[in-house]
């Protein structure tokens, strides 16, 4: 894959510095150097120490990404919401992990995407997961289709320039949730569990913002935006304030509302496309299990 820039500065600059400003990481630069890529200045191969001058044409050729055998392709359904040459956005169903692990080695979203890439005969076969979701959380999930796109989106994530919003159904029997509020409680591993997290002064800072969407007799639908990315953050925070998610038995949620997994859905995704500059916004409707609960209680 080739990318190009016209250098438009009156002062000269080493190629290495310019590429860093463009988001080329040291790791990607090493890959270009040692794995068959090229750096071209006005059509001639150069190294990163060469100097750029005004109106120079700089091109980089990134070597093809051969897939890892550890990610086995799986011919399972894949609902594609958006795709271009740089990114793939899918709607993740409940019960499917994002990436392979000891407990879920093959039946993950990464395995499904790998099969899709192979079926489309894409040259780049590495699976770059930009935004993960818990196994039983549904909704929008973003993949980068090559390493440069992944690097640029990681930078946006660190700068909080990728906005994800969720919808959750939470217990609210006392109706003490506000129209708009923030939960700021530190989160740490639960020393008594390999999976659970807990609110602890010894933990890392965590901030969750929410807006009330609709109230019912014993629960509420809330829209949520994370300002930090701790494991199980939404589930831990709402459990800590006495409003666990429906179906979330790990954190005390009710299992009597017709849903057997945490009622959490990534409903919105927004970012500025790093290659086109386009303001990208995606929205995904609630899955059937959450929508049915709302519909069943809508007359309350």
Backbone as CSV, one residue per row, in Angstrom:
resi,resn,N_x,N_y,N_z,CA_x,CA_y,CA_z,C_x,C_y,C_z
1,UNK,0.841,-1.189,0.000,0.000,0.000,0.000,0.880,1.244,0.000
2,UNK,0.489,2.221,-0.833,1.311,3.424,-0.982,0.565,4.657,-0.454
3,UNK,1.323,5.530,0.233,0.806,6.809,0.704,1.771,7.906,0.262
4,UNK,1.238,9.074,-0.041,2.101,10.147,-0.557,1.717,11.498,0.037
5,UNK,2.711,12.382,0.108,2.517,13.740,0.598,3.332,14.710,-0.260
6,UNK,2.817,15.907,-0.441,3.599,17.008,-1.005,4.109,17.843,0.159
7,UNK,5.410,17.961,0.268,5.999,18.726,1.370,5.851,20.225,1.073
8,UNK,5.164,20.929,1.952,4.868,22.341,1.719,5.321,23.186,2.910
9,UNK,6.623,23.237,3.094,7.229,24.083,4.124,8.437,24.780,3.524
10,UNK,8.624,26.027,3.892,9.765,26.780,3.363,11.087,26.289,3.930
11,UNK,11.058,25.771,5.157,12.279,25.264,5.778,12.417,23.767,5.513
12,UNK,13.655,23.304,5.389,13.916,21.886,5.153,13.674,21.068,6.416
13,UNK,13.469,19.748,6.233,13.184,18.873,7.360,13.570,17.444,7.005
14,UNK,14.206,16.706,7.926,14.508,15.298,7.657,13.231,14.493,7.450
15,UNK,13.305,13.516,6.560,12.148,12.666,6.282,11.637,12.005,7.567
16,UNK,12.552,11.572,8.416,12.172,10.871,9.651,11.262,11.730,10.520
17,UNK,11.603,13.010,10.668,10.801,13.908,11.502,9.441,14.149,10.866
18,UNK,9.426,14.358,9.564,8.165,14.614,8.863,7.225,13.415,8.978
19,UNK,7.756,12.207,8.799,6.911,11.018,8.886,6.356,10.828,10.295
20,UNK,7.125,11.182,11.290,6.631,11.112,12.665,5.456,12.061,12.842
21,UNK,5.556,13.264,12.280,4.461,14.232,12.357,3.217,13.727,11.630
22,UNK,3.425,12.891,10.629,2.310,12.328,9.854,1.707,11.092,10.514
23,UNK,2.252,10.684,11.643,1.697,9.551,12.377,2.362,8.221,12.106
24,UNK,3.483,8.226,11.408,4.217,6.980,11.161,5.012,6.631,12.421
25,UNK,4.674,5.534,13.063,5.345,5.125,14.295,6.713,4.533,14.004
26,UNK,7.547,4.423,15.043,8.856,3.789,14.894,8.711,2.345,14.437
27,UNK,7.704,1.663,14.961,7.470,0.271,14.601,7.129,0.146,13.118
28,UNK,6.269,1.029,12.632,5.886,0.979,11.222,7.055,1.381,10.333
29,UNK,7.843,2.339,10.791,9.008,2.764,10.014,10.017,1.623,9.887
30,UNK,10.204,0.883,10.974,11.108,-0.282,10.934,10.577,-1.354,9.990
31,UNK,9.264,-1.514,9.966,8.655,-2.489,9.063,8.908,-2.097,7.607
32,UNK,8.769,-0.800,7.312,9.027,-0.312,5.956,10.485,-0.564,5.580
33,UNK,11.373,-0.337,6.536,12.801,-0.450,6.269,13.264,-1.889,6.093
34,UNK,12.755,-2.783,6.928,13.319,-4.139,6.990,12.435,-5.227,6.373
35,UNK,11.197,-4.902,5.993,10.304,-5.945,5.499,9.809,-5.678,4.077
36,UNK,10.591,-4.967,3.305,10.273,-4.844,1.890,9.543,-3.602,1.477
37,UNK,9.421,-2.616,2.384,8.790,-1.358,2.023,9.771,-0.411,1.347
38,UNK,9.288,0.771,0.980,10.140,1.753,0.315,9.804,3.160,0.794
39,UNK,10.820,4.026,0.769,10.642,5.456,0.949,11.152,6.127,-0.322
40,UNK,10.266,6.837,-1.013,10.596,7.452,-2.293,10.508,8.973,-2.181
41,UNK,11.560,9.651,-2.586,11.570,11.106,-2.625,11.694,11.529,-4.084
42,UNK,10.637,12.147,-4.584,10.580,12.535,-6.003,10.902,11.358,-6.916
43,UNK,10.381,10.186,-6.517,10.525,8.989,-7.330,11.790,8.192,-7.101
44,UNK,12.690,8.684,-6.253,13.959,8.010,-5.991,13.964,7.440,-4.571
45,UNK,14.481,6.209,-4.429,14.559,5.586,-3.103,15.550,6.346,-2.230
46,UNK,15.106,6.695,-1.020,15.957,7.411,-0.068,15.772,6.799,1.317
47,UNK,16.663,7.166,2.255,16.486,6.750,3.639,15.892,7.900,4.447
48,UNK,15.577,7.627,5.708,14.832,8.600,6.522,15.677,9.797,6.938
49,UNK,16.982,9.728,6.741,17.846,10.848,7.124,17.933,11.913,6.030
50,UNK,17.392,11.599,4.852,17.450,12.558,3.750,16.530,13.745,4.048
51,UNK,16.850,14.889,3.469,16.147,16.132,3.789,15.058,16.450,2.767
52,UNK,13.905,16.883,3.287,12.796,17.328,2.452,12.883,18.828,2.212
53,UNK,12.556,19.244,1.003,12.489,20.657,0.649,11.107,20.977,0.091
54,UNK,10.785,22.250,0.046,9.461,22.688,-0.387,9.093,22.093,-1.752
55,UNK,7.852,21.577,-1.838,7.269,20.995,-3.052,7.803,19.596,-3.389
56,UNK,8.610,19.008,-2.520,9.055,17.638,-2.749,7.868,16.671,-2.637
57,UNK,7.912,15.597,-3.417,6.931,14.525,-3.335,7.533,13.371,-2.542
58,UNK,6.903,13.062,-1.407,7.363,11.953,-0.570,6.337,10.832,-0.629
59,UNK,6.800,9.626,-0.876,5.923,8.461,-0.930,6.494,7.354,-0.039
60,UNK,5.608,6.623,0.608,6.032,5.437,1.351,5.231,4.241,0.842
61,UNK,5.907,3.131,0.705,5.261,1.880,0.313,5.340,0.943,1.511
62,UNK,4.181,0.606,2.062,4.125,-0.277,3.227,3.988,-1.715,2.750
63,UNK,4.832,-2.618,3.226,4.754,-4.018,2.770,3.431,-4.666,3.147
64,UNK,3.039,-5.658,2.362,1.800,-6.388,2.627,1.868,-7.065,3.993
65,UNK,0.718,-7.170,4.638,0.633,-7.781,5.967,0.089,-9.203,5.843
66,UNK,0.972,-10.165,5.990,0.590,-11.574,5.922,-0.048,-11.972,7.247
67,UNK,-1.191,-12.618,7.197,-1.938,-12.947,8.400,-1.241,-13.957,9.294
68,UNK,-1.519,-13.869,10.604,-0.983,-14.829,11.567,-1.816,-16.111,11.555
69,UNK,-1.156,-17.238,11.634,-1.865,-18.511,11.694,-2.635,-18.668,12.995
70,UNK,-2.287,-17.879,14.002,-2.972,-17.983,15.294,-4.411,-17.505,15.226
71,UNK,-4.738,-16.664,14.234,-6.127,-16.224,14.044,-6.722,-17.075,12.931
72,UNK,-7.525,-18.051,13.337,-8.104,-19.009,12.394,-9.355,-18.404,11.762
73,UNK,-9.475,-18.429,10.445,-10.688,-17.893,9.813,-11.917,-18.730,10.161
74,UNK,-13.015,-18.055,10.489,-14.261,-18.737,10.842,-15.381,-18.197,9.968
75,UNK,-16.077,-19.096,9.280,-17.156,-18.702,8.367,-18.455,-18.499,9.140
76,UNK,-18.500,-17.431,9.947,-19.682,-17.077,10.722,-20.216,-15.740,10.210
77,UNK,-21.486,-15.428,10.491,-22.079,-14.179,9.982,-21.305,-12.943,10.427
78,UNK,-21.229,-11.963,9.523,-20.559,-10.704,9.807,-21.424,-9.583,9.243
79,UNK,-22.003,-8.788,10.133,-22.860,-7.679,9.706,-21.995,-6.432,9.545
80,UNK,-21.752,-6.054,8.301,-20.885,-4.914,8.009,-21.709,-3.628,7.954
81,UNK,-21.290,-2.641,8.732,-21.965,-1.349,8.772,-21.289,-0.363,7.827
82,UNK,-19.964,-0.450,7.730,-19.204,0.471,6.887,-17.887,-0.197,6.516
83,UNK,-17.420,0.107,5.298,-16.105,-0.372,4.892,-15.535,0.539,3.821
84,UNK,-14.242,0.866,3.954,-13.485,1.473,2.872,-12.116,0.794,2.857
85,UNK,-11.146,1.350,2.169,-9.853,0.680,2.071,-9.059,0.722,3.371
86,UNK,-9.507,1.525,4.334,-8.758,1.701,5.577,-9.446,1.101,6.804
87,UNK,-10.778,1.080,6.816,-11.508,0.694,8.025,-12.682,-0.231,7.719
88,UNK,-13.023,-1.015,8.734,-14.183,-1.892,8.688,-14.928,-1.722,10.005
89,UNK,-16.228,-1.435,9.927,-17.062,-1.312,11.119,-18.151,-2.366,11.037
90,UNK,-18.291,-3.150,12.102,-19.271,-4.239,12.121,-20.174,-4.097,13.341
91,UNK,-21.306,-4.780,13.279,-22.238,-4.837,14.403,-22.022,-6.164,15.115
92,UNK,-21.429,-6.109,16.311,-21.107,-7.332,17.048,-22.328,-7.881,17.776
93,UNK,-22.618,-9.161,17.615,-23.716,-9.764,18.371,-23.277,-10.134,19.787
94,UNK,-24.239,-10.440,20.625,-23.938,-10.904,21.981,-23.344,-12.305,21.932
95,UNK,-22.525,-12.616,22.927,-21.991,-13.958,23.057,-20.768,-14.243,22.220
96,UNK,-20.198,-13.234,21.584,-19.011,-13.410,20.751,-17.896,-12.510,21.290
97,UNK,-16.761,-13.104,21.635,-15.629,-12.314,22.133,-15.041,-11.494,20.990
98,UNK,-14.318,-10.424,21.337,-13.711,-9.562,20.326,-12.477,-10.205,19.705
99,UNK,-11.606,-10.757,20.553,-10.346,-11.322,20.075,-10.115,-12.690,20.712
100,UNK,-9.290,-13.538,20.083,-9.005,-14.853,20.663,-8.325,-14.744,22.028
101,UNK,-8.643,-15.680,22.892,-8.035,-15.754,24.218,-7.972,-17.206,24.638
102,UNK,-7.490,-17.437,25.826,-7.390,-18.808,26.338,-8.763,-19.480,26.381
103,UNK,-9.792,-18.704,26.752,-11.122,-19.278,26.925,-11.950,-19.245,25.635
104,UNK,-11.584,-18.368,24.712,-12.302,-18.252,23.439,-11.263,-18.179,22.311
105,UNK,-10.645,-19.307,21.976,-9.506,-19.287,21.047,-9.873,-19.054,19.589
106,UNK,-11.111,-19.360,19.189,-11.423,-19.259,17.762,-12.712,-18.494,17.450
107,UNK,-13.758,-18.716,18.194,-15.068,-18.169,17.823,-15.202,-16.711,18.243
108,UNK,-14.382,-15.836,17.653,-14.378,-14.420,18.015,-14.648,-13.559,16.787
109,UNK,-14.833,-12.263,17.017,-15.033,-11.341,15.897,-13.785,-11.291,15.018
110,UNK,-12.624,-11.381,15.616,-11.388,-11.364,14.825,-11.348,-12.541,13.858
111,UNK,-11.817,-13.711,14.296,-11.850,-14.886,13.418,-12.834,-14.697,12.271
112,UNK,-13.959,-14.058,12.558,-14.949,-13.793,11.509,-14.391,-12.808,10.480
113,UNK,-13.722,-11.772,10.981,-13.148,-10.782,10.076,-12.044,-11.402,9.236
114,UNK,-11.255,-12.292,9.827,-10.187,-12.972,9.078,-10.778,-13.764,7.909
115,UNK,-11.868,-14.467,8.159,-12.516,-15.219,7.079,-13.009,-14.267,5.988
116,UNK,-13.579,-13.145,6.402,-14.076,-12.172,5.426,-12.938,-11.632,4.570
117,UNK,-11.826,-11.279,5.201,-10.670,-10.776,4.453,-10.205,-11.808,3.420
118,UNK,-10.148,-13.066,3.849,-9.707,-14.112,2.921,-10.705,-14.308,1.779
119,UNK,-11.984,-14.244,2.096,-13.001,-14.436,1.063,-12.987,-13.304,0.041
120,UNK,-12.518,-12.121,0.469,-12.432,-10.975,-0.429,-11.065,-10.883,-1.117
121,UNK,-10.176,-11.818,-0.780,-8.812,-11.836,-1.343,-8.050,-10.545,-1.057
122,UNK,-8.251,-10.001,0.135,-7.510,-8.803,0.519,-6.033,-9.147,0.698
123,UNK,-5.181,-8.241,0.286,-3.737,-8.466,0.415,-3.316,-8.441,1.874
124,UNK,-3.791,-7.446,2.605,-3.448,-7.326,4.029,-4.355,-8.230,4.852
125,UNK,-3.758,-9.142,5.638,-4.519,-10.156,6.366,-4.403,-10.043,7.886
126,UNK,-3.653,-9.067,8.374,-3.549,-8.872,9.826,-4.840,-8.241,10.332
127,UNK,-5.351,-8.742,11.464,-6.572,-8.210,12.052,-6.207,-7.142,13.081
128,UNK,-6.568,-5.903,12.790,-6.269,-4.776,13.678,-7.553,-4.330,14.375
129,UNK,-7.714,-4.706,15.644,-8.898,-4.314,16.404,-8.646,-2.943,17.032
130,UNK,-9.462,-1.970,16.670,-9.311,-0.615,17.222,-10.149,-0.449,18.484
131,UNK,-11.406,-0.878,18.443,-12.278,-0.763,19.617,-12.870,-2.131,19.942
132,UNK,-12.613,-2.601,21.133,-13.127,-3.891,21.577,-14.432,-3.710,22.339
133,UNK,-15.177,-4.813,22.431,-16.365,-4.861,23.274,-16.317,-6.149,24.087
134,UNK,-16.886,-6.112,25.294,-16.993,-7.326,26.097,-17.781,-8.386,25.330
135,UNK,-17.573,-9.624,25.690,-18.173,-10.759,24.968,-19.687,-10.616,24.841
136,UNK,-20.365,-10.173,25.890,-21.824,-10.102,25.857,-22.351,-8.688,25.602
137,UNK,-21.476,-7.771,25.234,-21.900,-6.433,24.819,-22.063,-6.430,23.302
138,UNK,-23.114,-5.783,22.835,-23.391,-5.736,21.402,-23.016,-4.369,20.829
139,UNK,-23.030,-4.289,19.488,-22.929,-2.987,18.847,-21.710,-2.767,17.987
140,UNK,-21.415,-1.500,17.748,-20.424,-1.075,16.774,-19.008,-1.388,17.232
141,UNK,-18.263,-1.997,16.337,-16.879,-2.386,16.618,-16.028,-2.001,15.411
142,UNK,-14.906,-1.323,15.668,-14.072,-0.752,14.615,-12.783,-1.550,14.428
143,UNK,-12.504,-1.914,13.176,-11.266,-2.565,12.785,-10.509,-1.654,11.813
144,UNK,-9.185,-1.621,11.924,-8.344,-0.982,10.912,-7.872,-2.069,9.956
145,UNK,-7.801,-1.748,8.680,-7.473,-2.768,7.677,-5.986,-2.822,7.345
146,UNK,-5.195,-1.940,7.953,-3.734,-2.010,7.798,-3.086,-1.294,8.976
147,UNK,-1.790,-1.511,9.163,-1.086,-1.024,10.345,-1.039,0.486,10.466
148,UNK,-0.946,1.204,9.341,-0.896,2.660,9.404,-2.222,3.220,9.913
149,UNK,-3.322,2.674,9.410,-4.637,3.108,9.887,-4.800,2.822,11.372
150,UNK,-4.308,1.661,11.811,-4.394,1.309,13.226,-3.596,2.288,14.088
151,UNK,-2.387,2.623,13.632,-1.540,3.553,14.369,-2.214,4.923,14.505
152,UNK,-2.805,5.416,13.434,-3.457,6.726,13.472,-4.680,6.713,14.390
153,UNK,-5.437,5.619,14.377,-6.612,5.556,15.245,-6.220,5.382,16.708
154,UNK,-5.131,4.677,16.970,-4.637,4.582,18.345,-4.274,5.962,18.885
155,UNK,-3.675,6.780,18.039,-3.351,8.150,18.453,-4.624,8.936,18.739
156,UNK,-5.645,8.759,17.933,-6.919,9.435,18.174,-7.562,8.955,19.470
157,UNK,-7.450,7.664,19.743,-7.999,7.131,20.988,-7.312,7.755,22.196
158,UNK,-5.996,7.861,22.142,-5.254,8.458,23.260,-5.630,9.924,23.459
159,UNK,-5.946,10.599,22.360,-6.340,12.011,22.432,-7.842,12.188,22.655
160,UNK,-8.546,11.072,22.866,-9.999,11.070,23.095,-10.754,11.673,21.912
161,UNK,-10.283,11.356,20.716,-10.902,11.849,19.488,-11.752,10.791,18.793
162,UNK,-11.912,9.644,19.440,-12.850,8.629,18.975,-13.966,8.558,20.026
163,UNK,-15.162,8.969,19.642,-16.279,9.046,20.583,-17.177,7.831,20.413
164,UNK,-17.307,7.064,21.483,-18.231,5.927,21.506,-19.331,6.216,22.522
165,UNK,-20.567,5.945,22.143,-21.667,6.046,23.092,-22.392,4.710,23.174
166,UNK,-22.867,4.426,24.367,-23.549,3.176,24.650,-24.963,3.458,25.133
167,UNK,-25.815,2.454,25.003,-27.110,2.459,25.667,-27.128,1.262,26.612
168,UNK,-27.550,1.520,27.857,-27.647,0.447,28.849,-29.017,0.494,29.501
169,UNK,-29.498,-0.668,29.896,-30.711,-0.766,30.714,-30.262,-1.101,32.127
170,UNK,-30.586,-0.210,33.074,-30.065,-0.353,34.432,-31.202,-0.339,35.447
171,UNK,-31.006,-1.066,36.535,-31.974,-1.060,37.630,-32.032,0.349,38.239
172,UNK,-33.251,0.856,38.425,-33.422,2.189,39.042,-34.753,2.221,39.784
173,UNK,-34.904,1.315,40.739,-36.165,1.182,41.454,-36.493,2.410,42.291
174,UNK,-35.474,3.098,42.781,-35.700,4.275,43.626,-35.743,5.564,42.807
175,UNK,-35.511,5.460,41.513,-35.543,6.614,40.600,-34.618,7.743,41.061
176,UNK,-33.405,7.363,41.439,-32.467,8.399,41.878,-31.434,8.771,40.820
177,UNK,-31.489,8.128,39.641,-30.619,8.546,38.553,-31.047,9.923,38.047
178,UNK,-30.064,10.755,37.734,-30.354,12.112,37.291,-30.527,12.171,35.776
179,UNK,-31.018,13.299,35.295,-31.167,13.487,33.860,-29.811,13.458,33.166
180,UNK,-28.800,13.957,33.859,-27.428,13.963,33.331,-26.478,14.001,34.508
181,UNK,-25.495,13.109,34.510,-24.550,13.075,35.627,-23.279,12.351,35.195
182,UNK,-22.288,12.367,36.085,-21.033,11.676,35.855,-20.704,10.815,37.066
183,UNK,-20.130,9.664,36.811,-19.671,8.771,37.874,-18.147,8.758,37.812
184,UNK,-17.511,9.189,38.867,-16.046,9.205,38.924,-15.593,8.402,40.130
185,UNK,-15.277,7.145,39.908,-14.836,6.235,40.958,-13.687,5.392,40.422
186,UNK,-12.589,5.259,41.178,-11.443,4.462,40.701,-11.775,2.979,40.657
187,UNK,-11.200,2.283,39.673,-11.500,0.867,39.460,-10.211,0.038,39.536
188,UNK,-10.313,-1.083,40.232,-9.175,-1.999,40.370,-9.660,-3.436,40.168
189,UNK,-8.720,-4.365,40.030,-9.081,-5.780,39.998,-9.642,-6.200,41.355
190,UNK,-10.618,-7.072,41.328,-11.141,-7.666,42.549,-10.187,-8.793,42.945
191,UNK,-9.577,-8.673,44.104,-8.569,-9.656,44.522,-9.155,-11.042,44.750
192,UNK,-10.485,-11.125,44.831,-11.137,-12.416,45.052,-11.654,-13.060,43.773
193,UNK,-11.323,-12.447,42.616,-11.837,-12.963,41.356,-10.831,-12.741,40.240
194,UNK,-10.816,-13.665,39.278,-9.961,-13.509,38.112,-10.602,-12.619,37.055
195,UNK,-11.894,-12.377,37.190,-12.649,-11.651,36.167,-13.157,-10.299,36.654
196,UNK,-13.719,-10.271,37.855,-14.389,-9.077,38.351,-13.439,-7.899,38.567
197,UNK,-13.987,-6.711,38.391,-13.350,-5.473,38.810,-14.199,-4.860,39.908
198,UNK,-13.609,-3.926,40.653,-14.328,-3.321,41.758,-13.880,-1.885,41.956
199,UNK,-14.726,-1.097,42.590,-14.344,0.269,42.952,-13.396,0.200,44.140
200,UNK,-12.237,0.850,44.018,-11.223,0.808,45.064,-10.353,2.051,44.985
201,UNK,-10.027,2.594,46.140,-9.131,3.756,46.173,-7.748,3.417,45.625
202,UNK,-7.424,2.133,45.591,-6.135,1.698,45.060,-6.164,1.526,43.540
203,UNK,-7.329,1.735,42.946,-7.476,1.511,41.514,-7.112,2.722,40.671
204,UNK,-7.332,2.582,39.375,-7.066,3.653,38.422,-8.304,4.534,38.268
205,UNK,-8.082,5.813,38.029,-9.195,6.747,37.880,-10.091,6.316,36.729
206,UNK,-11.386,6.548,36.891,-12.351,6.170,35.857,-13.520,7.151,35.898
207,UNK,-13.965,7.546,34.707,-15.031,8.541,34.604,-16.041,8.098,33.554
208,UNK,-17.308,8.026,33.981,-18.411,7.622,33.112,-19.470,8.716,33.138
209,UNK,-19.863,9.188,31.969,-20.902,10.210,31.862,-22.164,9.554,31.302
210,UNK,-23.337,9.945,31.842,-24.572,9.358,31.339,-25.680,10.393,31.220
211,UNK,-26.637,10.080,30.347,-27.832,10.886,30.134,-29.046,9.966,30.211
212,UNK,-30.070,10.388,30.928,-31.294,9.596,31.009,-32.028,9.653,29.672
213,UNK,-32.390,8.483,29.138,-33.166,8.431,27.900,-34.643,8.173,28.187
214,UNK,-34.914,7.214,29.090,-36.307,6.893,29.397,-36.344,6.142,30.722
215,UNK,-37.373,6.433,31.521,-37.528,5.755,32.809,-38.735,4.820,32.771
216,UNK,-38.618,3.737,33.538,-39.690,2.773,33.669,-39.917,2.540,35.159
217,UNK,-40.814,1.630,35.512,-41.155,1.460,36.921,-39.981,0.984,37.757
218,UNK,-39.139,0.113,37.204,-38.042,-0.441,38.004,-36.677,-0.327,37.342
219,UNK,-36.632,0.210,36.130,-35.347,0.344,35.453,-35.366,1.571,34.555
220,UNK,-34.221,1.871,33.978,-34.099,3.040,33.109,-33.194,2.712,31.924
221,UNK,-33.430,3.402,30.838,-32.536,3.343,29.683,-31.670,4.589,29.713
222,UNK,-30.353,4.400,29.720,-29.430,5.533,29.790,-28.453,5.485,28.620
223,UNK,-28.073,6.662,28.171,-27.013,6.782,27.161,-25.722,7.108,27.890
224,UNK,-24.620,6.508,27.462,-23.374,6.577,28.226,-22.211,6.922,27.318
225,UNK,-21.324,7.757,27.837,-20.046,8.008,27.158,-18.922,7.797,28.163
226,UNK,-17.927,7.009,27.780,-16.769,6.766,28.633,-15.718,7.836,28.390
227,UNK,-15.126,8.325,29.473,-14.009,9.265,29.370,-12.686,8.605,29.762
228,UNK,-12.777,7.358,30.211,-11.606,6.504,30.431,-11.995,5.114,29.933
229,UNK,-11.032,4.216,29.827,-11.318,2.916,29.237,-10.941,1.752,30.125
230,UNK,-11.463,1.714,31.340,-11.163,0.608,32.252,-12.016,-0.620,31.916
231,UNK,-11.477,-1.789,32.199,-12.211,-3.027,31.978,-13.499,-3.042,32.788
232,UNK,-14.615,-3.369,32.121,-15.936,-3.466,32.757,-16.383,-2.132,33.371
233,UNK,-15.861,-1.019,32.887,-16.095,0.269,33.559,-17.577,0.595,33.737
234,UNK,-18.367,0.499,32.684,-19.789,0.830,32.788,-20.471,-0.079,33.797
235,UNK,-20.190,-1.358,33.724,-20.833,-2.334,34.599,-20.455,-2.100,36.056
236,UNK,-19.178,-1.823,36.301,-18.706,-1.592,37.671,-19.288,-0.295,38.227
237,UNK,-19.267,0.774,37.446,-19.731,2.072,37.933,-21.223,2.060,38.267
238,UNK,-22.043,1.496,37.392,-23.481,1.515,37.674,-23.834,0.558,38.809
239,UNK,-23.109,-0.524,38.938,-23.313,-1.407,40.082,-22.943,-0.694,41.382
240,UNK,-21.869,0.099,41.334,-21.385,0.786,42.527,-22.377,1.821,43.049
241,UNK,-23.182,2.397,42.179,-24.174,3.400,42.627,-25.548,2.770,42.829
242,UNK,-25.593,1.434,42.854,-26.841,0.737,43.126,-27.743,0.549,41.936
243,UNK,-27.196,0.683,40.733,-27.994,0.562,39.506,-27.334,-0.406,38.516
244,UNK,-27.176,-1.671,38.890,-26.505,-2.612,37.980,-27.299,-2.810,36.695
245,UNK,-26.606,-3.254,35.661,-27.248,-3.481,34.376,-28.143,-4.717,34.437
246,UNK,-29.270,-4.647,33.753,-30.125,-5.822,33.647,-29.328,-6.970,33.033
247,UNK,-29.521,-8.163,33.567,-28.878,-9.350,33.018,-27.427,-9.531,33.405
248,UNK,-26.870,-8.602,34.180,-25.441,-8.664,34.518,-25.263,-9.336,35.874
249,UNK,-25.308,-10.674,35.889,-25.227,-11.388,37.164,-23.871,-11.245,37.826
250,UNK,-22.816,-10.917,37.061,-21.488,-10.747,37.647,-21.447,-9.545,38.580
251,UNK,-22.264,-8.545,38.300,-22.250,-7.319,39.108,-23.610,-7.019,39.751
252,UNK,-24.404,-8.070,39.967,-25.627,-7.917,40.748,-26.846,-7.479,39.971
253,UNK,-26.829,-7.612,38.649,-27.979,-7.207,37.846,-29.101,-8.227,37.891
254,UNK,-30.326,-7.765,37.715,-31.497,-8.637,37.737,-31.485,-9.579,36.544
255,UNK,-31.794,-10.859,36.812,-31.879,-11.866,35.754,-33.344,-12.199,35.449
256,UNK,-34.271,-11.358,35.900,-35.696,-11.649,35.789,-36.409,-10.756,34.780
257,UNK,-35.662,-10.073,33.930,-36.278,-9.131,32.999,-36.267,-9.637,31.554
258,UNK,-35.923,-10.906,31.367,-35.967,-11.479,30.038,-34.687,-11.324,29.250
259,UNK,-33.592,-10.995,29.912,-32.299,-10.894,29.233,-31.251,-11.572,30.100
260,UNK,-30.420,-12.403,29.492,-29.460,-13.216,30.233,-28.021,-12.777,29.995
261,UNK,-27.840,-11.545,29.574,-26.489,-10.976,29.429,-26.609,-9.503,29.786
262,UNK,-25.473,-8.848,30.071,-25.574,-7.446,30.448,-26.235,-6.647,29.326
263,UNK,-27.223,-5.839,29.691,-27.989,-5.068,28.708,-27.188,-3.826,28.315
264,UNK,-26.192,-4.036,27.464,-25.273,-2.969,27.079,-24.996,-3.061,25.585
265,UNK,-25.095,-1.907,24.924,-24.998,-1.866,23.461,-24.221,-0.624,23.037
266,UNK,-23.187,-0.801,22.209,-22.447,0.336,21.663,-23.256,0.877,20.482
267,UNK,-23.894,2.009,20.678,-24.884,2.506,19.726,-24.341,3.552,18.767
268,UNK,-23.260,4.263,19.142,-22.748,5.346,18.304,-21.223,5.326,18.262
269,UNK,-20.703,5.717,17.115,-19.266,5.824,16.923,-18.995,7.044,16.051
270,UNK,-18.088,7.918,16.520,-17.793,9.141,15.779,-16.289,9.401,15.791
271,UNK,-15.731,9.784,14.629,-14.330,10.172,14.537,-14.099,10.905,13.225
272,UNK,-13.019,11.664,13.174,-12.601,12.293,11.932,-11.729,11.300,11.186
273,UNK,-12.095,10.988,9.957,-11.341,10.009,9.171,-9.924,10.534,8.951
274,UNK,-8.905,9.780,9.388,-7.528,10.304,9.318,-6.977,10.432,7.907
275,UNK,-7.603,9.805,6.927,-7.102,9.878,5.554,-7.916,10.819,4.669
276,UNK,-9.210,10.934,4.938,-10.067,11.775,4.097,-10.477,13.079,4.765
277,UNK,-10.342,13.144,6.102,-10.781,14.326,6.830,-12.285,14.374,7.042
278,UNK,-13.006,13.349,6.621,-14.460,13.316,6.743,-14.877,13.109,8.199
279,UNK,-15.971,13.782,8.591,-16.553,13.582,9.916,-17.428,12.339,9.853
280,UNK,-16.957,11.238,10.418,-17.654,9.952,10.322,-18.535,9.736,11.548
281,UNK,-19.795,9.429,11.313,-20.727,9.150,12.401,-21.556,7.928,12.038
282,UNK,-21.602,6.968,12.964,-22.335,5.732,12.743,-23.241,5.474,13.938
283,UNK,-24.428,4.983,13.667,-25.402,4.703,14.723,-26.044,3.357,14.459
284,UNK,-26.162,2.552,15.512,-26.715,1.207,15.375,-27.867,1.018,16.349
285,UNK,-29.004,0.589,15.833,-30.195,0.388,16.659,-29.963,-0.710,17.700
286,UNK,-30.786,-0.696,18.733,-30.675,-1.688,19.794,-30.930,-3.091,19.262
287,UNK,-30.259,-4.091,19.836,-30.539,-5.485,19.466,-31.924,-5.885,19.969
288,UNK,-32.407,-7.007,19.464,-33.779,-7.424,19.750,-34.050,-7.610,21.237
289,UNK,-33.104,-8.197,21.984,-33.396,-8.486,23.397,-33.605,-7.211,24.206
290,UNK,-32.799,-6.176,23.960,-32.969,-4.911,24.675,-34.202,-4.172,24.179
291,UNK,-34.417,-4.162,22.870,-35.576,-3.466,22.303,-36.882,-4.074,22.796
292,UNK,-36.929,-5.393,22.944,-38.150,-6.061,23.394,-38.488,-5.705,24.835
293,UNK,-37.468,-5.565,25.677,-37.711,-5.158,27.068,-38.319,-3.761,27.103
294,UNK,-37.756,-2.845,26.342,-38.280,-1.484,26.298,-39.712,-1.461,25.770
295,UNK,-39.964,-2.214,24.717,-41.297,-2.237,24.137,-42.310,-2.832,25.117
296,UNK,-41.921,-3.870,25.814,-42.822,-4.541,26.751,-43.209,-3.643,27.920
297,UNK,-42.301,-2.754,28.294,-42.569,-1.885,29.447,-42.888,-0.438,29.044
298,UNK,-43.096,-0.199,27.769,-43.253,1.183,27.293,-44.532,1.855,27.770
299,UNK,-45.517,1.077,28.247,-46.777,1.677,28.725,-46.745,1.983,30.207
300,UNK,-45.610,1.733,30.856,-45.531,1.978,32.303,-45.525,3.478,32.604
